[in-house]
Amino acid sequence: MSASLSKGINAFKEVIDAPIASYFSSCVHCGLCADACLFYNETGEAKYTPIHKLEPLRRVWKQEYTLLGKLGKLLGLSKPVTDAELTEWEPLVYDSCTMCGRCSMVCPVGNDITYMIRKMREGMSASGHAPEDMIAATTRAVNIGSPMGVKWPAVLAQIKHVQAETGIEVPVEKAGADYLVLMSSMEIINFPEYLSALCRIFKQTGVSWTLAQDAFEATNSGIQIGASDLAREIVSRIVVAAERLKVKCVISPECGHAFTALRWEGPNLVGKPYSFDVKHILEVLDELHKAGKLKTKGKDSRPLTYHDPCQIARRGGVVEQPRRLLGEVAADFREMPDAGVMNWCCGGGGGVSANTRAEPLRLQAFKVKKRQLEATGANTLVTACANCRIVLEEGLEHYHMNIPVVGLTEIIAEHLVEGE
Amino acid sequence: MTINNDSEFKSALGNLPRAGQRQVAARFAENVLALSKDARVKNAIGTAKRTDITEDELTAAFASAKKASVDSFTQCGTECDWGSQAGHFVARAALACLQPVRPGDSPAWDAAMHARMARTCEGIASGRGTDNAEATVQYRILDKFLSGE
């Protein structure tokens, strides 16, 4: 579908639902969201105030759905949103917002500004004001099944590699398995150690699991770019595979937005409740540990800290599980200031890391993570999102900090009691 | 002793001292070096192979290999170029040769696995498929190393 200003304005009108109307009408212009924003905090530039990023959407709401706004529009006192304005706003909506949700946490009237940005991206995308890199990623996700162009033969290659490395068979298309495992393209391409760790953990715990040939990819770039129809298509593939294989639970991988898309937005996108559970891998590992199935030995003596991925902790509620798991394998775990639900974003979520032109701003915003890390004195950084992991690696390299970044699932696998 | 499978391979690597692990790891990385265009990776592998390396040189080579590894990650949302990704895994193999070793670490095994991933990526990029003889080649490299060649 070709994009145009009129399509974008229509999309704005369509996304203004009851929550968004009430959020705009109840905003008290206090500016607290500014202090919560990574990009405002590190640049001091007023344009990065989260509620300001929504100004075109606010104008459409006022002109179309309020009495004074309608009168103003009729009398020519209120100017319509223009293509030039949307061009100006594009970097504010895509480059300087990771949809991390910190602004939503501090809003004194309870406005979910992140939800509003997500909805605003629908209109930006429909009007042709989405970053080229993100459009290309979403097109690949729809046409190929993966935003990074990963096809099943590449997954098979990784399966073969992991089977040789671990000596454990990776189950594929196994009907009736308890768990359907998803991966992100990032894990398939950059981190074969994730699948390797899962194989070892699931062997030790006796878990029944499978991969699906037509639904291996968890990343949902439709959510990031703001295209609900595409997001629905991506979620639908997973739902179809899970129902076909009759699994009890789908495991979202170490990927932030995949979890948000599948766990929280998925049922609304496909218009029905799931017939299966959706859990993040850390939730599954924590459950296995609590049930006494996941057994570890020894502790990592390095001072280490944990970066909470925004979509998993703040937007997803998975906060205590990683800490319980780390408690089992880390002798010197150190919390960052603002850890947990108020953790600072790595700077690359919400499609920002896929957006090349945003890189200088992203690296500038990384200074807050640098300060958080320095405050702990930790020399190892653990996280549970493959995108965070690379963004963190780049930030650390940029600021000459020699701190290895490790996936939590991998560190658990390193400490498994095996061979008993 | 002739190594014929991964079990024997892993066991033999595990018996090597740190310097031996580093030197044989560098040979595994060197065998896939043609898949990398990064001069930093070549230099790092060359450094790792030396028997007279100092701690300062190790640290500097590690930093250089780390930078090459981070620079060559395929970014989230970017279309994967499997040829370039092969280069990334060569950089990670080089990094494994040089990383500080903790108890339980097996840098030579890690380097071997990254080198195999590099070869797999090359197979995907070329369309030849992912069957390759890298593991067998690594067995022979280790045989030669253990026999002092």
Chai-1 contact restraints between the chains, C-beta under 6 A:
chainA,res_idxA,chainB,res_idxB,connection_type,confidence,min_distance_angstrom,max_distance_angstrom,comment,restraint_id
A,A137,B,G77,contact,1.0,0.0,6.0,A-B,restraint_1
A,P147,B,G77,contact,1.0,0.0,6.0,A-B,restraint_2
A,M148,B,C80,contact,1.0,0.0,6.0,A-B,restraint_3
A,G149,B,E79,contact,1.0,0.0,6.0,A-B,restraint_4
A,G149,B,C80,contact,1.0,0.0,6.0,A-B,restraint_5
A,A154,B,I124,contact,1.0,0.0,6.0,A-B,restraint_6
A,A157,B,T120,contact,1.0,0.0,6.0,A-B,restraint_7
A,A157,B,T130,contact,1.0,0.0,6.0,A-B,restraint_8
A,H161,B,T120,contact,1.0,0.0,6.0,A-B,restraint_9
A,E165,B,M113,contact,1.0,0.0,6.0,A-B,restraint_10
A,M186,B,C76,contact,1.0,0.0,6.0,A-B,restraint_11
A,I189,B,T74,contact,1.0,0.0,6.0,A-B,restraint_12
A,I189,B,C80,contact,1.0,0.0,6.0,A-B,restraint_13
A,N190,B,F73,contact,1.0,0.0,6.0,A-B,restraint_14
A,N190,B,T74,contact,1.0,0.0,6.0,A-B,restraint_15
A,S353,B,Q75,contact,1.0,0.0,6.0,A-B,restraint_16
A,S353,B,C76,contact,1.0,0.0,6.0,A-B,restraint_17
A,A354,B,C76,contact,1.0,0.0,6.0,A-B,restraint_18
A,A354,B,G77,contact,1.0,0.0,6.0,A-B,restraint_19
A,N387,B,C76,contact,1.0,0.0,6.0,A-B,restraint_20
A,I390,B,F73,contact,1.0,0.0,6.0,A-B,restraint_21
A,E393,B,V70,contact,1.0,0.0,6.0,A-B,restraint_22
A,E394,B,V70,contact,1.0,0.0,6.0,A-B,restraint_23
A,E397,B,V70,contact,1.0,0.0,6.0,A-B,restraint_24
